[in-house]
Amino acid sequence: MANTQERVQGFPTFWRTVAAEVRPVWVVASREMIDTLRDWRIVLPIVVLVLGFPFLANFAASRGIAFVNQYGANLIMERMLPFLMLTVGFFPSSFSLVIALETFMGEKERRSLEPLLATPLTDLQLYVGKLLAATIPPVLASYLGMGFYVILVGTSMDWWPTLYLLFLGFVLSTAQALVMVAGAIVVSSQSTSVRAANLLASFIIIPMAFLLQAEASMLLFANYTALWAIVAFLLVLNILLIRLGLRIFDREHLLGRDIDTLDIAKSWRTLWQAAWPQHGLAALYRHEIPALLKRLRPELLLTCLVVLGGGAWIGAWGTANYTLPPQAFDFGAFTNPEALESAVAQTGLLTSFSTGTIWWHNLRTLAGAALLALFSMGVLTLLMLMAPLGIIFYLTFQVAVAGINPWLFVAVLVLPHGILELPAAILATAQAMRMGDIILSPPEQGGGVIGMVREIGYFVKLFVTVVAPLLLAAAWIERWVTPYLAARFLGGS
């Protein structure tokens, strides 16, 4: 009884403590939102997008439907109407990026940051308050724009989305805005000027633009399950970005640094020292490469989980929704290696089925993925590796459905060269991901521009000394071993 009374008496105390912690957060958020709504340069574009863009989208939709109806393809435009709804919601929410970039550097340039940081607010309260202030107005504007668009389309074309689709659109818009804000606050807190923060914003807006295109393709096929998967991915990414922002948040860093300097000579020395073997070739493979792999343990683990797990999910989803017809498994024409090589050449993926061509194709693909990592915090390089693995999982699941032994299929057609090619690709992807997101860490912790240059050097070292040789050996096996094993397997299936 005494314990029960203590819990009852402590219950109001708990909520009073929570309210005392939350109240400063709302004070910061409300102050920021009032300042935002006073700035006509931010409010006017949002109002124009909320009120004007739905009319433009409605006009484009009506013209598009009138055109495709002449050819009986009205289903395509009807599937595009939900995408236009998402687009209408995306543009107002994208202003959350602009507002978030102003959260720290804008106040620093206006000299209003010092008094705010001198308050007894904790870092968590200040961070969450800024996060809410940059998220709430644009997201509310996004909701208004989507609702206005729905009313326009409904009254003019008699198309009304289901409550399920409307709710999904609201959730997607909110998740995208949260990710943009969390990423922008990290960028803003690590920049030294609004100009630098705006330049770094491309690391956020480019992946979100690609994501919007992916959502368009999923809406075209009415694949709402995949859209919920994107929502889950965005929420996880948002949590990671918030944790990153809290971990690297430093008040002295915000006030102490005035300008970023680009030292070309120092950057070149850093790149050269990271890329060139320091103590000869023997020490390179005995000490330097193992040390680099040890540093990459978190990125290697994350790459394996995301790429293999995501590839398996894509393969399972594709098998459940797009089952291949039985005639697709008629392998009678592929009973000799020459027929297989001819079939590969006809796909257009390779100009010729040779060791050099295969090797160059894989090198070029991984190098391009690494370049994209610099503009996407490593996200796009993961997606590029996930795509071919998704195809492999899809084909494996399909042959299992067709009654063919999937383990033997993988052992004969994938493992001979894949046992070397996949580790090389995972290693290059993990280092590229680290290369892309290290810029968000403070220079004092090995991040910033110099940190990115150093990681580029490490990528070059790993790529030349480990990845390229593994891919060359895999290409030779894929050219001279895999076709013969595959021909015997397909001929006997």
Residue pairs with C-beta under 8 A, 6 or more apart in sequence:
21 125
24 121
24 125
24 129
25 125
25 128
25 129
25 132
26 129
26 132
27 129
28 116
28 121
28 125
28 126
28 129
28 130
28 133
29 128
29 129
29 130
29 132
29 133
29 136
30 133
31 133
32 103
32 129
32 130
32 133
32 134
33 133
33 136
33 137
36 42
36 43
36 99
36 133
36 137
37 43
37 137
42 95
42 98
42 99
45 95
46 92
46 95
46 137
46 138
46 141
47 141
49 91
49 92
49 95
49 141
49 145
50 92
50 141
50 144
50 145
50 148
51 148
53 88
53 91
53 145
53 149
54 88
54 145
54 148
54 149
54 152
55 152
57 84
57 85
57 87
57 88
57 149
58 149
58 152
58 153
58 156
58 157
60 84
61 77
61 80
61 81
61 84
61 153
61 157
62 156
62 157
64 77
64 80
65 74
65 77
65 78
65 157
68 74
68 76
68 77
76 220
78 159
79 219
79 220
79 221
79 222
80 216
80 219
80 220
81 153
81 159
81 161
82 161
82 165
82 169
82 219
83 215
83 216
83 219
83 220
84 149
85 146
85 149
85 150
85 153
85 161
85 169
86 146
86 169
86 172
86 173
86 212
86 215
86 216
86 219
87 212
88 145
88 146
88 148
88 149
89 142
89 143
89 145
89 146
89 169
89 170
89 172
89 173
90 142
90 173
90 176
90 212
91 145
92 138
92 141
92 142
92 144
92 145
93 138
93 139
93 141
93 142
93 173
93 174
93 176
93 177
93 180
94 138
94 180
94 205
94 208
95 137
95 138
95 141
96 134
96 135
96 137
96 138
96 139
96 177
96 180
96 181
96 184
97 180
97 181
97 184
97 201
97 204
97 205
99 133
99 134
99 137
99 138
99 181
100 130
100 131
100 134
100 180
100 181
100 184
100 185
100 188
101 184
101 187
101 188
101 194
101 197
101 198
101 201
102 188
102 194
103 130
103 133
103 134
103 184
103 185
103 188
103 189
104 113
104 130
104 185
104 188
104 189
104 191
104 254
105 188
105 191
105 192
105 193
105 194
105 196
105 197
106 188
106 194
107 113
107 116
108 254
108 255
109 193
109 194
113 254
113 255
114 255
116 126
117 126
117 251
117 254
117 255
121 129
123 246
123 249
123 251
124 246
127 185
127 242
127 245
127 246
127 249
130 185
131 181
131 182
131 185
131 242
134 181
134 184
134 185
135 177
135 178
135 181
138 177
139 173
139 174
139 177
142 173
142 174
142 177
143 170
143 173
146 166
146 169
146 170
146 173
150 160
150 161
150 166
153 159
153 160
154 160
161 169
164 224
165 224
168 224
168 227
168 228
168 231
171 231
172 215
172 227
172 230
172 231
172 234
175 230
175 231
175 234
175 235
175 238
176 208
176 211
176 234
178 234
178 235
178 238
179 204
179 208
179 234
179 237
179 238
179 241
180 204
180 205
180 208
182 238
182 241
182 242
182 245
183 203
183 204
183 241
183 377
184 197
184 201
184 204
185 245
186 241
186 244
186 245
186 248
186 440
187 197
187 200
187 201
187 203
187 204
187 440
188 197
189 245
189 248
189 249
189 253
189 254
190 248
190 253
190 440
190 441
190 442
190 447
190 448
191 197
191 200
191 260
192 257
192 258
192 259
192 260
193 259
193 260
196 260
200 439
202 375
203 375
203 376
203 377
203 436
203 439
204 377
206 375
206 376
207 375
207 376
207 377
207 379
207 380
210 376
210 380
211 230
214 230
215 227
215 230
218 224
218 226
218 227
218 230
219 227
223 321
225 317
226 317
229 313
237 379
244 440
248 440
248 441
248 442
248 445
248 447
250 442
253 442
253 444
260 448
260 449
262 449
266 450
267 449
267 450
267 453
270 450
270 453
270 454
270 457
271 453
271 454
271 456
271 457
272 457
273 457
274 453
274 454
274 455
274 456
274 457
274 458
274 460
274 461
275 456
275 457
275 458
275 460
275 461
276 461
277 283
277 284
277 288
277 461
277 465
278 284
278 288
279 287
279 288
284 465
285 465
288 461
289 462
289 465
289 466
292 431
292 458
292 461
292 462
293 300
293 427
296 427
296 430
296 431
296 434
299 430
299 431
299 433
299 434
300 426
300 427
300 430
302 430
302 433
303 382
303 385
303 426
303 429
303 430
303 433
304 426
306 382
306 386
307 382
307 385
307 386
307 389
307 426
307 429
308 389
310 382
310 386
310 389
310 390
311 386
311 389
311 390
311 392
311 393
312 393
314 386
314 389
314 390
314 393
314 394
315 390
315 391
315 392
315 393
315 394
315 395
315 396
315 397
316 393
316 397
318 390
318 394
318 397
319 394
319 397
319 398
319 401
323 398
323 401
324 398
324 402
326 402
328 398
329 399
329 402
329 404
329 493
331 490
331 491
331 493
333 339
334 340
334 343
334 486
334 487
334 490
334 491
335 487
335 490
335 491
336 487
337 483
337 484
337 486
337 487
339 487
340 483
340 486
340 487
340 490
341 353
341 483
344 350
344 353
345 352
345 353
349 361
350 357
350 358
350 361
351 357
353 479
354 479
355 472
355 475
355 476
355 478
355 479
355 480
356 475
358 475
358 478
358 479
359 471
359 472
359 475
362 421
362 425
362 471
362 474
362 475
363 468
363 471
365 384
366 424
366 425
366 428
366 429
366 432
366 463
366 467
366 471
367 463
368 384
369 380
369 381
369 384
369 385
369 428
369 429
369 432
370 381
370 428
370 431
370 432
370 435
370 459
370 463
372 380
372 381
372 384
373 379
373 380
373 381
373 432
373 433
373 435
373 436
374 435
374 436
374 452
375 436
376 436
377 436
377 437
377 440
378 432
378 433
378 434
378 435
378 436
378 437
379 436
381 429
381 432
381 433
381 436
382 429
382 433
384 429
385 425
385 426
385 429
392 410
392 414
395 409
396 406
396 409
396 410
397 406
399 405
399 406
399 409
400 406
404 493
408 489
409 489
412 482
412 485
412 486
412 488
412 489
413 482
413 485
413 486
413 489
416 477
416 478
416 481
416 482
416 485
417 474
417 475
417 477
417 478
417 481
417 482
418 474
420 470
420 471
420 473
420 474
420 477
421 470
421 471
421 474
421 478
423 470
424 466
424 467
424 470
424 471
424 474
425 467
427 462
427 466
427 467
428 459
428 462
428 463
428 467
431 455
431 458
431 459
431 462
431 463
432 459
434 455
435 452
435 455
435 456
435 458
435 459
438 446
438 447
438 451
438 452
438 455
439 447
439 448
439 449
439 451
439 452
440 447
441 447
441 448
441 451
442 448
443 449
443 450
443 451
446 454
